[in-house]
Amino acid sequence: MTVPTISLNDGNQIPQLGFGVFLVEPDEAERVVTDALEVGYRHIDTAAIYKNEEGVGRAIAASGIPRDELFVTTKLWNEDQGTESAHAAIDRSLERLGLDYVDLYLIHWPSPTRGKYVESWKAMEQIKAAGKARSIGVSNFHQHHLDEVIEASDTVPAIDQIELHPKFAQTQLRSYGKDKGIAIEAWGPLGQGKYPLFELPEITSAAEAHGVTPAQVVIRWHLQHGIIVFPKTNSRERAQQNFDVFGFELTDAEMSAIDGLDDGTRVGADPDTATF
């Protein structure tokens, strides 16, 4: 099965469907990522703060998959923001991953109380120039954060990875990203189980109509909106189900019904007030 790709503003391509390892325990990461790679995923999203880069790296090394067929993302944690510390942080991540470069390096949060995200973005430009990251972007940035880094630098972020699910659809930020050429990635695409998404009639009726699971419906909703999505699971069976989303298409009416669920319900921290 060929996963569609999204063209980034720097000319690189990213698989639109990937596999996330948020909250995957370090001693489980190798098994979980091995399963994902065997299922067919080629896009893996991790982060330094997840403490599982080494397990991800071991799975990649053991897979035998050519490096140029994989897309690997990791992230600069808040405590490592700043010019010198960002350079040291990418080196540590690469060592843990066992890689010469990552395909995407993201500033994990703006962490406004530190006041270093613009400085860190300039360091990200240097990291890309050094060949340690093919593409650079941000995570959890609001429009005003993006405006600041764009104004202060020569590089528009390739990606903004944000909380995004049917009850928090981020339509304004998605529209801004489209205007600026910033691709949007969804974290928590299934709501992280923090509300009964899979019981909502707009989801269950579409699942019944297409003979698929509610999770497959929600992933398909993301894909049809052009969003990059990487659902997380420790289960190989669910990883397989989450990957099997290219044999059906939601109708315009089904898409509109799911769009109508958006009520601003955030399940994670607000980047403007997050202090970690």
HELIX and SHEET records of a PDB file:
HELIX    1   1 PRO A   26  VAL A   39  1                                  14    
HELIX    2   2 ALA A   48  TYR A   50  5                                   3    
HELIX    3   3 GLU A   53  SER A   63  1                                  11    
HELIX    4   4 ARG A   67  GLU A   69  5                                   3    
HELIX    5   5 ASN A   78  ASP A   80  5                                   3    
HELIX    6   6 THR A   83  LEU A   97  1                                  15    
HELIX    7   7 TYR A  117  ALA A  129  1                                  13    
HELIX    8   8 GLN A  143  ALA A  152  1                                  10    
HELIX    9   9 THR A  171  LYS A  180  1                                  10    
HELIX   10  10 GLY A  191  GLY A  193  5                                   3    
HELIX   11  11 LEU A  197  GLU A  199  5                                   3    
HELIX   12  12 PRO A  201  HIS A  210  1                                  10    
HELIX   13  13 PRO A  214  GLN A  224  1                                  11    
HELIX   14  14 ARG A  236  PHE A  243  1                                   8    
HELIX   15  15 ASP A  252  ASP A  259  1                                   8    
SHEET    1   A 2 THR A   5  SER A   7  0                                        
SHEET    2   A 2 GLN A  13  PRO A  15 -1                                        
SHEET    1   B 8 PHE A  19  GLY A  20  0                                        
SHEET    2   B 8 HIS A  43  ASP A  45  1                                        
SHEET    3   B 8 PHE A  71  LEU A  76  1                                        
SHEET    4   B 8 VAL A 102  ILE A 107  1                                        
SHEET    5   B 8 ALA A 133  SER A 139  1                                        
SHEET    6   B 8 ILE A 159  GLU A 163  1                                        
SHEET    7   B 8 ALA A 183  TRP A 187  1                                        
SHEET    8   B 8 ILE A 228  VAL A 229  1                                        
END                                                                             
